[in-house]
Amino acid sequence: MELEVISIDKNYPKLKYIHKLYNQSFPRNERVPFKTLLHRLNEYTDFLAFYDKEQFVGFTYLVSMNDLTYLFYFVVDDKLRNHGYGSTILDYLQKHYSCIFIDIEVLDEGANNYKQRLRRRNFYLRNHFKVTGLGYYFFHVDYEILYCGNDFNSDHAKKLFYVFSNGFMNIQFKKIAL
């Protein structure tokens, strides 16, 4: 499957749809204001839309610094999930970025969305992501870090978070139980 990749900016014709999908896909406490994402577009960020012919499939928002790329947001339209699009998008990203890392909610059997967390983690592991054994706590959520590509450098990741957020995300990684 070959997808068309289009860069999103403030003039993107379907920006209202992207904004709506963004709001539907992430809990409020995990969303940066959408205007901030657009304002932060620069040489370190890639906001990408993916299409299968004329059909919009999903989008990613990535931040790169040094040898790392943080997959900040990744959405496949709900109606198109489980058709291989997510894996195809990750294949594309892995060919274009040397080391990608993500944060996902830690597995917690007591969480209301435990099955969703498990499916998400297994999806990334099936798509060549590896466990770092590291995580962090931010806005009342415990996260686990997964990566693919070259070795994950936690010092570079901390700097990426800090610089991108203008010092707001002063993340301290910790070892997590797996």
PyMOL commands that place a pseudoatom at each C-alpha (Angstrom):
pseudoatom trace, name=CA, resn=MET, resi=1, chain=A, elem=C, hetatm=0, pos=[0.000, 0.000, 0.000]
pseudoatom trace, name=CA, resn=GLU, resi=2, chain=A, elem=C, hetatm=0, pos=[1.407, 3.376, -1.032]
pseudoatom trace, name=CA, resn=LEU, resi=3, chain=A, elem=C, hetatm=0, pos=[0.171, 6.481, 0.769]
pseudoatom trace, name=CA, resn=GLU, resi=4, chain=A, elem=C, hetatm=0, pos=[0.468, 10.079, -0.333]
pseudoatom trace, name=CA, resn=VAL, resi=5, chain=A, elem=C, hetatm=0, pos=[2.085, 12.305, 2.305]
pseudoatom trace, name=CA, resn=ILE, resi=6, chain=A, elem=C, hetatm=0, pos=[1.209, 16.007, 2.507]
pseudoatom trace, name=CA, resn=SER, resi=7, chain=A, elem=C, hetatm=0, pos=[2.671, 18.580, 4.894]
pseudoatom trace, name=CA, resn=ILE, resi=8, chain=A, elem=C, hetatm=0, pos=[0.095, 20.352, 7.036]
pseudoatom trace, name=CA, resn=ASP, resi=9, chain=A, elem=C, hetatm=0, pos=[0.413, 24.043, 7.806]
pseudoatom trace, name=CA, resn=LYS, resi=10, chain=A, elem=C, hetatm=0, pos=[-1.992, 26.809, 8.816]
pseudoatom trace, name=CA, resn=ASN, resi=11, chain=A, elem=C, hetatm=0, pos=[-3.189, 27.031, 5.176]
pseudoatom trace, name=CA, resn=TYR, resi=12, chain=A, elem=C, hetatm=0, pos=[-3.986, 23.340, 4.825]
pseudoatom trace, name=CA, resn=PRO, resi=13, chain=A, elem=C, hetatm=0, pos=[-7.485, 23.168, 3.241]
pseudoatom trace, name=CA, resn=LYS, resi=14, chain=A, elem=C, hetatm=0, pos=[-8.820, 20.497, 5.621]
pseudoatom trace, name=CA, resn=LEU, resi=15, chain=A, elem=C, hetatm=0, pos=[-7.395, 22.014, 8.781]
pseudoatom trace, name=CA, resn=LYS, resi=16, chain=A, elem=C, hetatm=0, pos=[-10.801, 22.169, 10.510]
pseudoatom trace, name=CA, resn=TYR, resi=17, chain=A, elem=C, hetatm=0, pos=[-11.230, 18.425, 9.967]
pseudoatom trace, name=CA, resn=ILE, resi=18, chain=A, elem=C, hetatm=0, pos=[-7.717, 17.727, 11.339]
pseudoatom trace, name=CA, resn=HIS, resi=19, chain=A, elem=C, hetatm=0, pos=[-8.499, 19.894, 14.374]
pseudoatom trace, name=CA, resn=LYS, resi=20, chain=A, elem=C, hetatm=0, pos=[-11.773, 18.047, 15.011]
pseudoatom trace, name=CA, resn=LEU, resi=21, chain=A, elem=C, hetatm=0, pos=[-10.098, 14.639, 14.663]
pseudoatom trace, name=CA, resn=TYR, resi=22, chain=A, elem=C, hetatm=0, pos=[-7.315, 15.772, 17.003]
pseudoatom trace, name=CA, resn=ASN, resi=23, chain=A, elem=C, hetatm=0, pos=[-9.839, 16.799, 19.667]
pseudoatom trace, name=CA, resn=GLN, resi=24, chain=A, elem=C, hetatm=0, pos=[-11.750, 13.521, 19.313]
pseudoatom trace, name=CA, resn=SER, resi=25, chain=A, elem=C, hetatm=0, pos=[-8.635, 11.352, 19.444]
pseudoatom trace, name=CA, resn=PHE, resi=26, chain=A, elem=C, hetatm=0, pos=[-6.864, 12.605, 22.547]
pseudoatom trace, name=CA, resn=PRO, resi=27, chain=A, elem=C, hetatm=0, pos=[-8.044, 13.332, 26.094]
pseudoatom trace, name=CA, resn=ARG, resi=28, chain=A, elem=C, hetatm=0, pos=[-7.991, 17.007, 27.013]
pseudoatom trace, name=CA, resn=ASN, resi=29, chain=A, elem=C, hetatm=0, pos=[-5.076, 16.583, 29.440]
pseudoatom trace, name=CA, resn=GLU, resi=30, chain=A, elem=C, hetatm=0, pos=[-2.955, 15.070, 26.627]
pseudoatom trace, name=CA, resn=ARG, resi=31, chain=A, elem=C, hetatm=0, pos=[-3.674, 17.783, 24.041]
pseudoatom trace, name=CA, resn=VAL, resi=32, chain=A, elem=C, hetatm=0, pos=[-1.504, 20.793, 23.411]
pseudoatom trace, name=CA, resn=PRO, resi=33, chain=A, elem=C, hetatm=0, pos=[-3.702, 23.651, 22.170]
pseudoatom trace, name=CA, resn=PHE, resi=34, chain=A, elem=C, hetatm=0, pos=[-4.080, 23.126, 18.427]
pseudoatom trace, name=CA, resn=LYS, resi=35, chain=A, elem=C, hetatm=0, pos=[-3.035, 26.718, 17.685]
pseudoatom trace, name=CA, resn=THR, resi=36, chain=A, elem=C, hetatm=0, pos=[0.185, 26.042, 19.580]
pseudoatom trace, name=CA, resn=LEU, resi=37, chain=A, elem=C, hetatm=0, pos=[0.947, 23.041, 17.369]
pseudoatom trace, name=CA, resn=LEU, resi=38, chain=A, elem=C, hetatm=0, pos=[0.511, 25.235, 14.288]
pseudoatom trace, name=CA, resn=HIS, resi=39, chain=A, elem=C, hetatm=0, pos=[2.519, 28.059, 15.824]
pseudoatom trace, name=CA, resn=ARG, resi=40, chain=A, elem=C, hetatm=0, pos=[5.365, 25.635, 16.638]
pseudoatom trace, name=CA, resn=LEU, resi=41, chain=A, elem=C, hetatm=0, pos=[5.778, 24.454, 13.041]
pseudoatom trace, name=CA, resn=ASN, resi=42, chain=A, elem=C, hetatm=0, pos=[9.418, 25.041, 12.112]
pseudoatom trace, name=CA, resn=GLU, resi=43, chain=A, elem=C, hetatm=0, pos=[12.494, 23.168, 10.898]
pseudoatom trace, name=CA, resn=TYR, resi=44, chain=A, elem=C, hetatm=0, pos=[12.214, 20.783, 13.873]
pseudoatom trace, name=CA, resn=THR, resi=45, chain=A, elem=C, hetatm=0, pos=[8.601, 19.735, 13.297]
pseudoatom trace, name=CA, resn=ASP, resi=46, chain=A, elem=C, hetatm=0, pos=[6.701, 17.771, 10.669]
pseudoatom trace, name=CA, resn=PHE, resi=47, chain=A, elem=C, hetatm=0, pos=[2.901, 17.823, 10.636]
pseudoatom trace, name=CA, resn=LEU, resi=48, chain=A, elem=C, hetatm=0, pos=[1.942, 15.224, 8.025]
pseudoatom trace, name=CA, resn=ALA, resi=49, chain=A, elem=C, hetatm=0, pos=[-1.358, 14.103, 6.505]
pseudoatom trace, name=CA, resn=PHE, resi=50, chain=A, elem=C, hetatm=0, pos=[-1.622, 10.666, 4.892]
pseudoatom trace, name=CA, resn=TYR, resi=51, chain=A, elem=C, hetatm=0, pos=[-3.948, 9.816, 1.996]
pseudoatom trace, name=CA, resn=ASP, resi=52, chain=A, elem=C, hetatm=0, pos=[-4.887, 6.639, 0.174]
pseudoatom trace, name=CA, resn=LYS, resi=53, chain=A, elem=C, hetatm=0, pos=[-5.790, 8.101, -3.217]
pseudoatom trace, name=CA, resn=GLU, resi=54, chain=A, elem=C, hetatm=0, pos=[-8.368, 10.771, -2.290]
pseudoatom trace, name=CA, resn=GLN, resi=55, chain=A, elem=C, hetatm=0, pos=[-9.239, 9.188, 1.092]
pseudoatom trace, name=CA, resn=PHE, resi=56, chain=A, elem=C, hetatm=0, pos=[-7.786, 10.935, 4.138]
pseudoatom trace, name=CA, resn=VAL, resi=57, chain=A, elem=C, hetatm=0, pos=[-6.269, 8.259, 6.392]
pseudoatom trace, name=CA, resn=GLY, resi=58, chain=A, elem=C, hetatm=0, pos=[-4.645, 10.057, 9.304]
pseudoatom trace, name=CA, resn=PHE, resi=59, chain=A, elem=C, hetatm=0, pos=[-1.944, 12.408, 10.499]
pseudoatom trace, name=CA, resn=THR, resi=60, chain=A, elem=C, hetatm=0, pos=[1.246, 12.588, 12.515]
pseudoatom trace, name=CA, resn=TYR, resi=61, chain=A, elem=C, hetatm=0, pos=[2.954, 15.411, 14.353]
pseudoatom trace, name=CA, resn=LEU, resi=62, chain=A, elem=C, hetatm=0, pos=[6.669, 14.863, 14.866]
pseudoatom trace, name=CA, resn=VAL, resi=63, chain=A, elem=C, hetatm=0, pos=[9.411, 16.832, 16.594]
pseudoatom trace, name=CA, resn=SER, resi=64, chain=A, elem=C, hetatm=0, pos=[13.057, 16.147, 15.708]
pseudoatom trace, name=CA, resn=MET, resi=65, chain=A, elem=C, hetatm=0, pos=[16.249, 17.208, 17.402]
pseudoatom trace, name=CA, resn=ASN, resi=66, chain=A, elem=C, hetatm=0, pos=[19.737, 15.768, 17.211]
pseudoatom trace, name=CA, resn=ASP, resi=67, chain=A, elem=C, hetatm=0, pos=[19.336, 12.101, 16.316]
pseudoatom trace, name=CA, resn=LEU, resi=68, chain=A, elem=C, hetatm=0, pos=[15.811, 11.682, 17.758]
pseudoatom trace, name=CA, resn=THR, resi=69, chain=A, elem=C, hetatm=0, pos=[12.277, 12.153, 16.512]
pseudoatom trace, name=CA, resn=TYR, resi=70, chain=A, elem=C, hetatm=0, pos=[9.371, 12.249, 18.926]
pseudoatom trace, name=CA, resn=LEU, resi=71, chain=A, elem=C, hetatm=0, pos=[6.113, 10.956, 17.485]
pseudoatom trace, name=CA, resn=PHE, resi=72, chain=A, elem=C, hetatm=0, pos=[4.033, 13.453, 19.429]
pseudoatom trace, name=CA, resn=TYR, resi=73, chain=A, elem=C, hetatm=0, pos=[0.663, 12.670, 17.839]
pseudoatom trace, name=CA, resn=PHE, resi=74, chain=A, elem=C, hetatm=0, pos=[-0.387, 9.817, 15.575]
pseudoatom trace, name=CA, resn=VAL, resi=75, chain=A, elem=C, hetatm=0, pos=[-3.981, 9.338, 14.453]
pseudoatom trace, name=CA, resn=VAL, resi=76, chain=A, elem=C, hetatm=0, pos=[-5.633, 7.010, 11.980]
pseudoatom trace, name=CA, resn=ASP, resi=77, chain=A, elem=C, hetatm=0, pos=[-9.259, 7.886, 11.288]
pseudoatom trace, name=CA, resn=ASP, resi=78, chain=A, elem=C, hetatm=0, pos=[-11.495, 5.585, 13.398]
pseudoatom trace, name=CA, resn=LYS, resi=79, chain=A, elem=C, hetatm=0, pos=[-13.373, 4.365, 10.319]
pseudoatom trace, name=CA, resn=LEU, resi=80, chain=A, elem=C, hetatm=0, pos=[-10.132, 3.143, 8.731]
pseudoatom trace, name=CA, resn=ARG, resi=81, chain=A, elem=C, hetatm=0, pos=[-8.466, 1.390, 11.654]
pseudoatom trace, name=CA, resn=ASN, resi=82, chain=A, elem=C, hetatm=0, pos=[-7.520, -2.290, 11.366]
pseudoatom trace, name=CA, resn=HIS, resi=83, chain=A, elem=C, hetatm=0, pos=[-6.869, -2.000, 7.622]
pseudoatom trace, name=CA, resn=GLY, resi=84, chain=A, elem=C, hetatm=0, pos=[-3.058, -1.769, 7.798]
pseudoatom trace, name=CA, resn=TYR, resi=85, chain=A, elem=C, hetatm=0, pos=[-2.855, 2.020, 7.521]
pseudoatom trace, name=CA, resn=GLY, resi=86, chain=A, elem=C, hetatm=0, pos=[-1.206, 2.521, 10.906]
pseudoatom trace, name=CA, resn=SER, resi=87, chain=A, elem=C, hetatm=0, pos=[1.546, 0.031, 10.086]
pseudoatom trace, name=CA, resn=THR, resi=88, chain=A, elem=C, hetatm=0, pos=[2.025, 1.588, 6.645]
pseudoatom trace, name=CA, resn=ILE, resi=89, chain=A, elem=C, hetatm=0, pos=[2.415, 5.041, 8.199]
pseudoatom trace, name=CA, resn=LEU, resi=90, chain=A, elem=C, hetatm=0, pos=[4.925, 3.724, 10.737]
pseudoatom trace, name=CA, resn=ASP, resi=91, chain=A, elem=C, hetatm=0, pos=[6.885, 2.027, 7.917]
pseudoatom trace, name=CA, resn=TYR, resi=92, chain=A, elem=C, hetatm=0, pos=[7.039, 5.372, 6.118]
pseudoatom trace, name=CA, resn=LEU, resi=93, chain=A, elem=C, hetatm=0, pos=[8.243, 7.168, 9.252]
pseudoatom trace, name=CA, resn=GLN, resi=94, chain=A, elem=C, hetatm=0, pos=[10.871, 4.521, 10.007]
pseudoatom trace, name=CA, resn=LYS, resi=95, chain=A, elem=C, hetatm=0, pos=[12.329, 5.023, 6.522]
pseudoatom trace, name=CA, resn=HIS, resi=96, chain=A, elem=C, hetatm=0, pos=[12.554, 8.800, 6.982]
pseudoatom trace, name=CA, resn=TYR, resi=97, chain=A, elem=C, hetatm=0, pos=[13.687, 9.224, 10.614]
pseudoatom trace, name=CA, resn=SER, resi=98, chain=A, elem=C, hetatm=0, pos=[16.692, 7.495, 12.219]
pseudoatom trace, name=CA, resn=CYS, resi=99, chain=A, elem=C, hetatm=0, pos=[15.286, 7.012, 15.735]
pseudoatom trace, name=CA, resn=ILE, resi=100, chain=A, elem=C, hetatm=0, pos=[11.636, 7.535, 16.618]
pseudoatom trace, name=CA, resn=PHE, resi=101, chain=A, elem=C, hetatm=0, pos=[10.298, 7.431, 20.133]
pseudoatom trace, name=CA, resn=ILE, resi=102, chain=A, elem=C, hetatm=0, pos=[6.789, 7.550, 21.526]
pseudoatom trace, name=CA, resn=ASP, resi=103, chain=A, elem=C, hetatm=0, pos=[5.163, 7.681, 24.910]
pseudoatom trace, name=CA, resn=ILE, resi=104, chain=A, elem=C, hetatm=0, pos=[2.177, 5.520, 25.730]
pseudoatom trace, name=CA, resn=GLU, resi=105, chain=A, elem=C, hetatm=0, pos=[0.188, 5.090, 28.915]
pseudoatom trace, name=CA, resn=VAL, resi=106, chain=A, elem=C, hetatm=0, pos=[1.795, 2.419, 31.093]
pseudoatom trace, name=CA, resn=LEU, resi=107, chain=A, elem=C, hetatm=0, pos=[0.020, -0.900, 31.356]
pseudoatom trace, name=CA, resn=ASP, resi=108, chain=A, elem=C, hetatm=0, pos=[-2.138, -0.801, 34.462]
pseudoatom trace, name=CA, resn=GLU, resi=109, chain=A, elem=C, hetatm=0, pos=[-4.622, -3.644, 34.859]
pseudoatom trace, name=CA, resn=GLY, resi=110, chain=A, elem=C, hetatm=0, pos=[-6.764, -1.387, 37.066]
pseudoatom trace, name=CA, resn=ALA, resi=111, chain=A, elem=C, hetatm=0, pos=[-7.120, 1.313, 34.402]
pseudoatom trace, name=CA, resn=ASN, resi=112, chain=A, elem=C, hetatm=0, pos=[-10.511, 1.744, 32.728]
pseudoatom trace, name=CA, resn=ASN, resi=113, chain=A, elem=C, hetatm=0, pos=[-8.827, 1.541, 29.322]
pseudoatom trace, name=CA, resn=TYR, resi=114, chain=A, elem=C, hetatm=0, pos=[-6.432, -1.329, 30.069]
pseudoatom trace, name=CA, resn=LYS, resi=115, chain=A, elem=C, hetatm=0, pos=[-7.398, -3.302, 26.936]
pseudoatom trace, name=CA, resn=GLN, resi=116, chain=A, elem=C, hetatm=0, pos=[-6.871, -0.226, 24.767]
pseudoatom trace, name=CA, resn=ARG, resi=117, chain=A, elem=C, hetatm=0, pos=[-3.455, 0.371, 26.365]
pseudoatom trace, name=CA, resn=LEU, resi=118, chain=A, elem=C, hetatm=0, pos=[-2.480, -3.254, 25.771]
pseudoatom trace, name=CA, resn=ARG, resi=119, chain=A, elem=C, hetatm=0, pos=[-3.628, -3.154, 22.113]
pseudoatom trace, name=CA, resn=ARG, resi=120, chain=A, elem=C, hetatm=0, pos=[-1.712, 0.091, 21.543]
pseudoatom trace, name=CA, resn=ARG, resi=121, chain=A, elem=C, hetatm=0, pos=[1.489, -1.259, 23.103]
pseudoatom trace, name=CA, resn=ASN, resi=122, chain=A, elem=C, hetatm=0, pos=[1.262, -4.516, 21.147]
pseudoatom trace, name=CA, resn=PHE, resi=123, chain=A, elem=C, hetatm=0, pos=[0.649, -2.558, 17.923]
pseudoatom trace, name=CA, resn=TYR, resi=124, chain=A, elem=C, hetatm=0, pos=[3.885, -0.619, 18.374]
pseudoatom trace, name=CA, resn=LEU, resi=125, chain=A, elem=C, hetatm=0, pos=[5.870, -3.711, 19.374]
pseudoatom trace, name=CA, resn=ARG, resi=126, chain=A, elem=C, hetatm=0, pos=[4.603, -5.509, 16.223]
pseudoatom trace, name=CA, resn=ASN, resi=127, chain=A, elem=C, hetatm=0, pos=[5.806, -2.513, 14.218]
pseudoatom trace, name=CA, resn=HIS, resi=128, chain=A, elem=C, hetatm=0, pos=[9.463, -2.715, 15.300]
pseudoatom trace, name=CA, resn=PHE, resi=129, chain=A, elem=C, hetatm=0, pos=[9.317, -0.520, 18.402]
pseudoatom trace, name=CA, resn=LYS, resi=130, chain=A, elem=C, hetatm=0, pos=[11.330, -1.657, 21.413]
pseudoatom trace, name=CA, resn=VAL, resi=131, chain=A, elem=C, hetatm=0, pos=[10.952, -1.200, 25.145]
pseudoatom trace, name=CA, resn=THR, resi=132, chain=A, elem=C, hetatm=0, pos=[13.316, 1.284, 26.822]
pseudoatom trace, name=CA, resn=GLY, resi=133, chain=A, elem=C, hetatm=0, pos=[12.367, 0.403, 30.404]
pseudoatom trace, name=CA, resn=LEU, resi=134, chain=A, elem=C, hetatm=0, pos=[11.963, 4.148, 30.976]
pseudoatom trace, name=CA, resn=GLY, resi=135, chain=A, elem=C, hetatm=0, pos=[8.941, 6.281, 31.608]
pseudoatom trace, name=CA, resn=TYR, resi=136, chain=A, elem=C, hetatm=0, pos=[7.806, 9.528, 33.168]
pseudoatom trace, name=CA, resn=TYR, resi=137, chain=A, elem=C, hetatm=0, pos=[4.870, 11.107, 34.945]
pseudoatom trace, name=CA, resn=PHE, resi=138, chain=A, elem=C, hetatm=0, pos=[3.232, 14.179, 33.417]
pseudoatom trace, name=CA, resn=PHE, resi=139, chain=A, elem=C, hetatm=0, pos=[-0.173, 15.795, 33.967]
pseudoatom trace, name=CA, resn=HIS, resi=140, chain=A, elem=C, hetatm=0, pos=[-1.406, 12.928, 36.149]
pseudoatom trace, name=CA, resn=VAL, resi=141, chain=A, elem=C, hetatm=0, pos=[-0.483, 10.247, 33.601]
pseudoatom trace, name=CA, resn=ASP, resi=142, chain=A, elem=C, hetatm=0, pos=[2.291, 7.637, 33.790]
pseudoatom trace, name=CA, resn=TYR, resi=143, chain=A, elem=C, hetatm=0, pos=[3.936, 7.082, 30.415]
pseudoatom trace, name=CA, resn=GLU, resi=144, chain=A, elem=C, hetatm=0, pos=[6.218, 4.408, 29.025]
pseudoatom trace, name=CA, resn=ILE, resi=145, chain=A, elem=C, hetatm=0, pos=[8.783, 5.188, 26.318]
pseudoatom trace, name=CA, resn=LEU, resi=146, chain=A, elem=C, hetatm=0, pos=[9.107, 2.917, 23.260]
pseudoatom trace, name=CA, resn=TYR, resi=147, chain=A, elem=C, hetatm=0, pos=[11.481, 3.509, 20.359]
pseudoatom trace, name=CA, resn=CYS, resi=148, chain=A, elem=C, hetatm=0, pos=[12.550, 2.166, 16.979]
pseudoatom trace, name=CA, resn=GLY, resi=149, chain=A, elem=C, hetatm=0, pos=[15.642, 2.699, 14.881]
pseudoatom trace, name=CA, resn=ASN, resi=150, chain=A, elem=C, hetatm=0, pos=[18.970, 3.737, 16.346]
pseudoatom trace, name=CA, resn=ASP, resi=151, chain=A, elem=C, hetatm=0, pos=[19.527, 3.555, 20.100]
pseudoatom trace, name=CA, resn=PHE, resi=152, chain=A, elem=C, hetatm=0, pos=[17.336, 5.771, 22.237]
pseudoatom trace, name=CA, resn=ASN, resi=153, chain=A, elem=C, hetatm=0, pos=[19.219, 8.566, 24.026]
pseudoatom trace, name=CA, resn=SER, resi=154, chain=A, elem=C, hetatm=0, pos=[17.251, 9.729, 27.080]
pseudoatom trace, name=CA, resn=ASP, resi=155, chain=A, elem=C, hetatm=0, pos=[19.372, 12.871, 27.514]
pseudoatom trace, name=CA, resn=HIS, resi=156, chain=A, elem=C, hetatm=0, pos=[18.533, 13.949, 23.959]
pseudoatom trace, name=CA, resn=ALA, resi=157, chain=A, elem=C, hetatm=0, pos=[14.874, 13.143, 24.578]
pseudoatom trace, name=CA, resn=LYS, resi=158, chain=A, elem=C, hetatm=0, pos=[14.813, 15.302, 27.736]
pseudoatom trace, name=CA, resn=LYS, resi=159, chain=A, elem=C, hetatm=0, pos=[16.366, 18.170, 25.793]
pseudoatom trace, name=CA, resn=LEU, resi=160, chain=A, elem=C, hetatm=0, pos=[13.881, 17.737, 22.942]
pseudoatom trace, name=CA, resn=PHE, resi=161, chain=A, elem=C, hetatm=0, pos=[10.915, 17.926, 25.340]
pseudoatom trace, name=CA, resn=TYR, resi=162, chain=A, elem=C, hetatm=0, pos=[12.393, 20.938, 27.138]
pseudoatom trace, name=CA, resn=VAL, resi=163, chain=A, elem=C, hetatm=0, pos=[13.266, 22.946, 24.017]
pseudoatom trace, name=CA, resn=PHE, resi=164, chain=A, elem=C, hetatm=0, pos=[10.040, 22.188, 22.149]
pseudoatom trace, name=CA, resn=SER, resi=165, chain=A, elem=C, hetatm=0, pos=[7.905, 23.165, 25.163]
pseudoatom trace, name=CA, resn=ASN, resi=166, chain=A, elem=C, hetatm=0, pos=[9.917, 26.310, 25.991]
pseudoatom trace, name=CA, resn=GLY, resi=167, chain=A, elem=C, hetatm=0, pos=[10.938, 24.756, 29.297]
pseudoatom trace, name=CA, resn=PHE, resi=168, chain=A, elem=C, hetatm=0, pos=[7.454, 23.624, 30.326]
pseudoatom trace, name=CA, resn=MET, resi=169, chain=A, elem=C, hetatm=0, pos=[8.221, 19.900, 29.938]
pseudoatom trace, name=CA, resn=ASN, resi=170, chain=A, elem=C, hetatm=0, pos=[11.191, 19.362, 32.225]
pseudoatom trace, name=CA, resn=ILE, resi=171, chain=A, elem=C, hetatm=0, pos=[10.810, 15.582, 32.079]
pseudoatom trace, name=CA, resn=GLN, resi=172, chain=A, elem=C, hetatm=0, pos=[12.636, 13.313, 34.485]
pseudoatom trace, name=CA, resn=PHE, resi=173, chain=A, elem=C, hetatm=0, pos=[12.789, 9.744, 33.200]
pseudoatom trace, name=CA, resn=LYS, resi=174, chain=A, elem=C, hetatm=0, pos=[12.556, 6.882, 35.645]
pseudoatom trace, name=CA, resn=LYS, resi=175, chain=A, elem=C, hetatm=0, pos=[12.867, 3.134, 35.372]
pseudoatom trace, name=CA, resn=ILE, resi=176, chain=A, elem=C, hetatm=0, pos=[9.455, 1.493, 35.151]
pseudoatom trace, name=CA, resn=ALA, resi=177, chain=A, elem=C, hetatm=0, pos=[8.267, -2.011, 35.914]
pseudoatom trace, name=CA, resn=LEU, resi=178, chain=A, elem=C, hetatm=0, pos=[7.414, -3.951, 32.785]
for i in range(1, 178): cmd.bond("trace and resi %d" % i, "trace and resi %d" % (i + 1))
show_as sticks, trace
zoom trace
